[in-house]
Amino acid sequence: MRAVDLIHKKRDGGALTPEEIRFLILGYTAGDIPDYQISAWLMAALWRGMSRAELAALVEAMMESPRRLDLSDLSAPKVDKHSTGGVGDKTSLIIAPIVAAAGVVVPMVSGRALGHTGGTLDKLESIPGFNTRLTLDEFHEALGQVGCALIGQTAEIAPADRKLYALRDATATVESPTLICASIMSKKLSESIDALVLDVKTGSGAFMKTEKDSAYLAELMVETGRAVGKKVVALVTGMEEPLGRAVGNSLEVIESVEVLRGGGPADLRELCLELSAWMLHLVKKAATVEEGRRKAAEMIESGRALRKFQEIVRRQGGDERALEDYSLLPHTEQRRDVTSPVGGRVVEINCEKIGLASVLLGAGRERKEDAVDPAVGLIVHKKLGDAVQPGEPLVTLHYNAAPRADAAAALVIESYHIAASAPEKSPLVRQIIGP
């Protein structure tokens, strides 16, 4: 069997057998198949698509590992949440401590910045000392002690995805529904969880731009999870504008802490309560979703969620003082307002361009080997439907390099469409699939 023949087969629209998919994935993981050949196969899979049988075989091959995470000794129910990625999406930093504070084990294996979207690991690592590189044994120990830990992929958890994730980002093959599904579910199904809540984004800031495509991806993932006996629900949520107002790693940490203190932007708070509610409901910590919302809100109002986040940060080596004193977080000395050239109301934001502006500033990666600047990013002042006057700030850039700020400012101006009146905003949650 040769990789080039399988690339040729997929390029021409053929379906690979489970044995052929396993050969490609395990060969790449072992280093026997080079990046350039897997890149060609990824592009062929994006263009030609994959059958449900191919997807099942891909998930199974990507989960193959000499060791699996076993949490059977932890008596509490176990649940995780995953987002398909968006601009300003920092919900994991808020949801994980909320649900863990309610007595649920939350094992989160998260990712890094991908394309125009941010990564949970990059956000957490902007907290001085925070260690996302725990071994499986350390991960298990932290879950037993704290009830929650947030880590990146280890060599044992879906090892193929660890390599494929970065390669997809660098080869413009992120948007394939089957590849997204395989990446997410291979990690999540390796976590020994009882239930999973999926936040599938839709809109200009999402990888899936239309609600139809987002719903299709949600159905794929729900079906894949249920096939192995997990309780899975997917929420299709809007990403036509950044979630919250902060975009950029340390800026998003600050906004997350503000939500845990009972403040923060209304849209971010609403979505976090909704996702937390479903997580609590699926593992029977709440009889209904409405009861789950009330319990999640109680975790914030009582201060238990914030204390749990502090505990998580401390357990993973982070400086918890930074959650009180934001000056201890990375920050830039330079800021610039990007102002509106006209007046009216914001009728459209190209959210992807806002995300790309943050990448230009250094908050994300243009190549898989790029380093991330944890301090840079932007604060969004005007969102959909907001009134704006000529010369009023749309966004404030936090930057360390003037040429990068110039390019980012141009993208921000391009992203905003301002007119005399704005249409009614769509609800944040569009569909719920799989309850």
C-alpha positions as CSV (number, residue, x, y, z in Angstrom):
1,M,0.0,0.0,0.0
2,R,1.4,3.4,-1.0
3,A,0.2,6.9,0.2
4,V,0.4,8.3,-3.3
5,D,-2.1,5.8,-4.6
6,L,-4.6,6.6,-1.8
7,I,-4.2,10.3,-2.5
8,H,-4.9,9.6,-6.1
9,K,-8.0,7.5,-5.2
10,K,-9.5,10.3,-2.9
11,R,-8.6,13.0,-5.4
12,D,-10.7,11.2,-8.0
13,G,-13.7,10.8,-5.7
14,G,-13.1,7.3,-4.4
15,A,-13.9,6.1,-0.9
16,L,-11.1,4.7,1.1
17,T,-11.5,1.5,3.1
18,P,-10.9,1.4,6.9
19,E,-7.6,-0.3,6.3
20,E,-6.5,2.4,3.8
21,I,-7.4,5.2,6.2
22,R,-5.7,3.4,9.1
23,F,-2.6,3.1,6.9
24,L,-2.5,6.8,6.2
25,I,-3.2,8.0,9.8
26,L,-1.0,5.6,11.6
27,G,1.8,6.0,9.0
28,Y,1.6,9.8,9.5
29,T,1.6,9.6,13.2
30,A,4.7,7.3,13.2
31,G,6.5,9.7,10.8
32,D,6.5,7.2,7.9
33,I,4.3,9.4,5.7
34,P,5.5,13.0,5.3
35,D,3.6,16.3,5.8
36,Y,3.3,17.0,2.1
37,Q,1.5,13.7,1.3
38,I,-0.9,14.1,4.2
39,S,-1.5,17.7,3.1
40,A,-2.5,16.5,-0.4
41,W,-4.8,13.9,1.1
42,L,-6.4,16.5,3.4
43,M,-7.1,18.8,0.4
44,A,-8.6,15.9,-1.5
45,A,-10.8,15.0,1.4
46,L,-11.9,18.6,1.8
47,W,-12.9,18.8,-1.9
48,R,-14.3,15.4,-2.4
49,G,-15.8,14.8,1.0
50,M,-15.9,11.6,3.0
51,S,-18.6,9.0,3.5
52,R,-20.0,8.2,7.0
53,A,-18.1,4.9,6.8
54,E,-14.9,6.8,6.1
55,L,-15.6,9.2,8.9
56,A,-16.1,6.3,11.4
57,A,-12.9,4.7,10.3
58,L,-11.0,8.0,10.5
59,V,-12.2,8.7,14.1
60,E,-11.3,5.1,15.1
61,A,-7.8,5.4,13.6
62,M,-7.2,8.8,15.2
63,M,-8.2,7.5,18.6
64,E,-5.8,4.6,18.4
65,S,-3.2,4.9,21.1
66,P,-1.1,2.6,23.3
67,R,-2.8,4.1,26.3
68,R,-6.3,5.6,27.0
69,L,-7.4,7.9,29.8
70,D,-9.4,6.0,32.4
71,L,-11.4,8.0,34.9
72,S,-13.6,5.1,36.1
73,D,-12.2,5.6,39.7
74,L,-13.8,9.1,39.9
75,S,-17.3,8.6,41.1
76,A,-18.7,12.0,40.0
77,P,-20.3,12.3,36.5
78,K,-18.0,13.4,33.7
79,V,-18.9,15.9,31.0
80,D,-17.1,18.1,28.5
81,K,-17.9,20.9,26.1
82,H,-16.4,21.7,22.8
83,S,-16.8,24.7,20.4
84,T,-16.0,24.5,16.7
85,G,-14.2,27.9,17.1
86,G,-15.1,31.5,16.7
87,V,-13.8,35.0,17.3
88,G,-13.8,36.0,21.0
89,D,-15.0,32.6,22.0
90,K,-13.6,32.1,25.5
91,T,-16.5,30.1,26.9
92,S,-14.4,27.2,28.1
93,L,-12.6,29.4,30.6
94,I,-16.0,30.2,32.1
95,I,-18.0,27.0,31.7
96,A,-15.4,24.6,33.1
97,P,-15.3,26.2,36.6
98,I,-19.1,26.7,36.7
99,V,-19.8,23.0,36.0
100,A,-16.9,21.8,38.2
101,A,-18.2,24.0,41.0
102,A,-21.5,22.1,40.8
103,G,-19.8,18.8,41.5
104,V,-19.2,17.5,38.0
105,V,-15.8,16.3,36.7
106,V,-14.8,18.3,33.6
107,P,-11.8,16.9,31.7
108,M,-11.0,19.4,28.9
109,V,-8.6,18.5,26.2
110,S,-8.4,21.8,24.2
111,G,-6.7,23.2,21.2
112,R,-4.7,26.2,20.0
113,A,-5.4,29.0,17.7
114,L,-6.7,27.7,14.4
115,G,-7.1,30.0,11.3
116,H,-8.8,33.2,12.3
117,T,-10.1,31.7,15.6
118,G,-8.4,31.7,19.0
119,G,-7.4,28.7,21.1
120,T,-8.2,27.9,24.7
121,L,-4.7,26.8,25.4
122,D,-3.2,30.1,24.2
123,K,-5.6,32.0,26.4
124,L,-4.8,30.0,29.5
125,E,-1.1,30.2,28.8
126,S,-1.3,34.0,28.9
127,I,-1.8,33.5,32.7
128,P,1.8,33.5,34.0
129,G,2.9,29.9,34.9
130,F,-0.2,28.1,33.7
131,N,0.8,24.7,32.5
132,T,-1.4,23.1,29.9
133,R,1.2,20.3,29.2
134,L,0.2,17.8,31.9
135,T,0.9,14.1,31.4
136,L,-2.0,11.8,31.5
137,D,-1.2,10.8,35.1
138,E,-1.0,14.5,36.1
139,F,-4.2,15.2,34.3
140,H,-5.9,12.4,36.2
141,E,-4.6,13.6,39.5
142,A,-5.7,17.2,38.9
143,L,-9.2,16.0,38.0
144,G,-9.4,14.0,41.2
145,Q,-8.2,16.9,43.3
146,V,-10.0,19.9,41.6
147,G,-12.7,18.3,39.5
148,C,-11.4,20.1,36.4
149,A,-8.3,20.4,34.3
150,L,-7.6,22.0,30.9
151,I,-4.8,20.6,28.9
152,G,-3.5,20.2,25.4
153,Q,-3.2,16.8,23.6
154,T,-0.6,14.5,25.1
155,A,1.2,11.8,23.1
156,E,-1.5,9.4,24.3
157,I,-4.7,11.3,23.6
158,A,-5.6,11.0,19.9
159,P,-2.0,11.3,18.8
160,A,-2.8,11.6,15.1
161,D,-5.0,14.7,15.7
162,R,-2.1,16.4,17.6
163,K,-0.2,16.5,14.3
164,L,-3.1,16.9,11.9
165,Y,-4.6,19.9,13.8
166,A,-1.6,22.1,13.1
167,L,-1.2,20.9,9.6
168,R,-4.8,21.7,8.7
169,D,-4.3,25.2,9.9
170,A,-1.3,25.7,7.7
171,T,-2.8,24.1,4.6
172,A,-6.3,25.8,4.3
173,T,-8.1,22.5,5.1
174,V,-9.8,23.5,8.3
175,E,-13.3,23.9,6.9
176,S,-14.0,20.3,6.0
177,P,-17.0,19.0,8.1
178,T,-15.7,15.5,8.3
179,L,-12.2,16.6,9.2
180,I,-13.6,18.9,11.9
181,C,-15.8,16.1,13.2
182,A,-12.9,13.6,13.3
183,S,-10.6,16.1,15.1
184,I,-13.1,17.0,17.8
185,M,-14.6,13.6,18.4
186,S,-11.3,11.6,18.4
187,K,-10.2,13.9,21.3
188,K,-13.5,14.0,23.2
189,L,-14.2,10.3,22.9
190,S,-10.8,9.5,24.3
191,E,-11.6,11.4,27.6
192,S,-13.7,8.8,29.3
193,I,-16.6,11.1,29.6
194,D,-20.3,10.3,30.1
195,A,-21.7,13.3,28.1
196,L,-20.6,16.0,25.7
197,V,-22.1,19.4,24.8
198,L,-21.1,20.8,21.4
199,D,-21.2,24.5,20.5
200,V,-21.3,24.6,16.7
201,K,-20.8,28.1,15.4
202,T,-22.4,29.5,12.3
203,G,-21.9,32.8,10.5
204,S,-19.0,34.9,9.1
205,G,-16.7,34.3,12.1
206,A,-17.3,30.5,12.0
207,F,-15.6,27.8,9.8
208,M,-19.2,26.8,8.7
209,K,-20.7,30.0,7.2
210,T,-24.3,28.9,6.8
211,E,-26.7,27.5,9.3
212,K,-27.3,24.5,7.0
213,D,-23.7,23.5,7.0
214,S,-23.3,24.1,10.7
215,A,-26.4,21.9,11.4
216,Y,-24.9,19.2,9.2
217,L,-21.7,19.2,11.2
218,A,-23.6,19.2,14.4
219,E,-25.6,16.1,13.2
220,L,-22.4,14.4,12.2
221,M,-20.8,14.9,15.6
222,V,-24.0,13.9,17.6
223,E,-24.3,10.8,15.5
224,T,-20.6,9.9,16.0
225,G,-20.8,10.3,19.8
226,R,-24.1,8.4,20.2
227,A,-22.6,5.5,18.1
228,V,-20.2,4.9,21.0
229,G,-22.8,5.3,23.7
230,K,-22.2,8.9,24.8
231,K,-25.0,11.4,25.6
232,V,-24.4,14.3,23.1
233,V,-26.2,17.5,22.3
234,A,-25.2,20.2,19.9
235,L,-26.2,23.9,20.0
236,V,-25.9,25.8,16.7
237,T,-25.0,29.3,17.8
238,G,-24.4,32.6,16.0
239,M,-21.0,33.9,15.1
240,E,-21.9,36.9,12.9
241,E,-20.0,39.1,15.4
242,P,-17.4,38.5,18.0
243,L,-18.6,36.8,21.2
244,G,-18.3,39.3,24.0
245,R,-16.0,42.3,23.3
246,A,-12.4,41.0,23.9
247,V,-10.5,39.3,21.1
248,G,-6.9,38.2,22.1
249,N,-5.5,35.9,24.7
250,S,-4.9,37.9,27.9
251,L,-7.8,40.3,27.0
252,E,-10.1,37.3,26.9
253,V,-8.9,36.0,30.2
254,I,-9.8,39.3,31.8
255,E,-13.3,39.2,30.2
256,S,-13.8,35.6,31.4
257,V,-12.9,36.6,35.0
258,E,-15.4,39.5,34.7
259,V,-18.2,37.1,33.8
260,L,-17.2,34.8,36.7
261,R,-17.5,37.9,38.9
262,G,-21.1,38.4,37.7
263,G,-20.4,41.0,35.0
264,G,-19.1,40.8,31.5
265,P,-20.9,41.2,28.2
266,A,-24.5,39.9,28.1
267,D,-24.1,37.7,25.0
268,L,-21.1,35.9,26.5
269,R,-22.8,35.4,29.8
270,E,-26.0,34.2,28.2
271,L,-24.2,31.5,26.1
272,C,-22.1,30.3,29.0
273,L,-25.2,29.8,31.1
274,E,-26.9,27.9,28.3
275,L,-24.0,25.6,27.6
276,S,-23.5,25.0,31.3
277,A,-27.2,24.2,31.8
278,W,-27.0,21.5,29.1
279,M,-23.9,20.0,30.6
280,L,-25.5,19.8,34.1
281,H,-28.7,18.4,32.6
282,L,-27.1,15.6,30.5
283,V,-25.3,14.2,33.6
284,K,-28.5,14.5,35.7
285,K,-27.2,17.3,38.0
286,A,-30.3,19.2,36.8
287,A,-33.7,17.7,36.1
288,T,-34.3,20.2,33.3
289,V,-32.3,22.7,31.3
290,E,-34.0,25.6,33.0
291,E,-32.9,24.2,36.4
292,G,-29.4,23.9,34.9
293,R,-29.5,27.6,34.0
294,R,-30.5,28.5,37.6
295,K,-27.8,26.3,39.1
296,A,-25.1,27.7,36.7
297,A,-26.2,31.3,37.7
298,E,-26.0,30.3,41.3
299,M,-22.4,29.1,40.9
300,I,-21.5,32.6,39.7
301,E,-23.6,34.6,42.1
302,S,-22.2,32.6,45.1
303,G,-18.6,33.1,44.0
304,R,-18.1,29.3,43.8
305,A,-17.3,29.4,40.1
306,L,-14.6,32.1,40.4
307,R,-13.1,30.3,43.4
308,K,-13.0,27.1,41.3
309,F,-11.2,28.9,38.5
310,Q,-8.7,30.2,41.0
311,E,-8.2,26.6,42.2
312,I,-7.7,25.3,38.6
313,V,-5.2,28.0,37.9
314,R,-3.3,27.3,41.1
315,R,-3.3,23.6,40.6
316,Q,-1.9,24.0,37.1
317,G,0.9,26.2,38.2
318,G,-0.6,29.5,37.3
319,D,-0.3,32.8,39.2
320,E,-3.8,33.2,40.6
321,R,-3.0,36.8,41.6
322,A,-3.4,37.7,37.9
323,L,-7.1,37.0,38.3
324,E,-7.3,39.8,40.8
325,D,-4.5,42.1,39.5
326,Y,-4.8,42.2,35.7
327,S,-1.5,44.1,35.5
328,L,0.2,40.8,36.1
329,L,-1.2,39.5,32.8
330,P,0.7,40.3,29.5
331,H,-0.3,43.7,28.2
332,T,0.7,46.1,25.5
333,E,1.9,49.6,25.9
334,Q,0.4,50.7,22.6
335,R,-3.3,51.1,21.8
336,R,-5.1,52.6,18.9
337,D,-8.8,53.4,18.3
338,V,-10.1,52.4,14.9
339,T,-12.9,55.0,14.3
340,S,-15.9,55.0,12.1
341,P,-15.8,57.1,8.9
342,V,-19.6,57.5,8.8
343,G,-22.6,57.5,11.2
344,G,-25.6,55.2,11.4
345,R,-26.1,51.7,12.7
346,V,-23.9,48.6,12.4
347,V,-25.8,46.4,10.0
348,E,-23.0,43.8,9.3
349,I,-19.6,42.8,10.7
350,N,-17.4,40.5,8.8
351,C,-16.4,38.6,11.9
352,E,-13.7,36.5,10.1
353,K,-11.9,39.7,9.3
354,I,-12.0,40.8,12.9
355,G,-10.4,37.5,13.8
356,L,-7.8,37.9,11.0
357,A,-7.0,41.4,12.4
358,S,-6.2,39.8,15.7
359,V,-4.0,37.3,14.0
360,L,-2.2,40.1,12.2
361,L,-1.5,41.7,15.5
362,G,0.1,38.5,16.7
363,A,-2.7,36.9,18.7
364,G,-3.0,33.8,16.4
365,R,-0.9,31.9,13.9
366,E,-0.3,32.3,10.2
367,R,2.0,29.3,10.2
368,K,2.0,26.3,12.5
369,E,5.4,27.2,13.9
370,D,4.5,30.8,14.7
371,A,4.6,32.0,18.3
372,V,1.6,33.8,19.7
373,D,1.9,37.2,21.4
374,P,-0.4,36.8,24.5
375,A,-0.7,40.5,25.1
376,V,-2.1,41.7,21.7
377,G,-5.7,41.8,20.5
378,L,-8.6,44.1,20.3
379,I,-11.7,45.4,22.2
380,V,-14.9,45.7,20.2
381,H,-17.0,48.7,21.1
382,K,-19.7,48.6,18.4
383,K,-21.6,45.4,17.7
384,L,-24.6,44.6,15.4
385,G,-27.4,47.1,15.7
386,D,-25.4,49.6,17.7
387,A,-25.6,53.3,16.8
388,V,-22.3,54.9,15.8
389,Q,-21.3,58.5,15.2
390,P,-18.6,59.6,12.6
391,G,-15.2,59.5,14.4
392,E,-16.5,57.2,17.2
393,P,-14.3,54.1,18.0
394,L,-15.4,50.8,16.5
395,V,-12.6,48.9,18.0
396,T,-9.5,49.5,20.1
397,L,-6.3,47.7,19.0
398,H,-3.8,46.5,21.6
399,Y,-0.6,46.1,19.7
400,N,3.2,45.9,20.0
401,A,4.2,46.6,16.3
402,A,2.9,49.6,14.4
403,P,3.0,48.0,10.9
404,R,0.9,45.1,12.2
405,A,-1.6,47.6,13.7
406,D,-1.8,49.5,10.4
407,A,-2.8,46.3,8.6
408,A,-5.2,45.2,11.4
409,A,-6.9,48.6,11.4
410,A,-7.5,48.4,7.6
411,L,-9.2,45.0,8.1
412,V,-11.4,46.3,10.9
413,I,-12.7,49.2,8.6
414,E,-13.3,46.6,5.8
415,S,-15.3,44.4,8.2
416,Y,-17.9,47.0,9.3
417,H,-21.0,47.9,7.2
418,I,-22.8,50.9,8.6
419,A,-26.2,52.1,7.3
420,A,-29.2,54.2,8.3
421,S,-31.0,51.4,10.1
422,A,-30.1,47.9,11.2
423,P,-32.2,44.7,10.8
424,E,-33.4,42.8,13.9
425,K,-30.7,40.6,15.4
426,S,-31.0,36.9,15.3
427,P,-31.1,34.8,18.5
428,L,-27.8,33.6,19.8
429,V,-28.9,29.9,19.8
430,R,-30.3,28.9,16.4
431,Q,-30.9,25.2,16.8
432,I,-30.5,22.4,19.4
433,I,-29.7,19.0,17.9
434,G,-29.8,15.7,19.7
435,P,-31.5,16.2,23.1
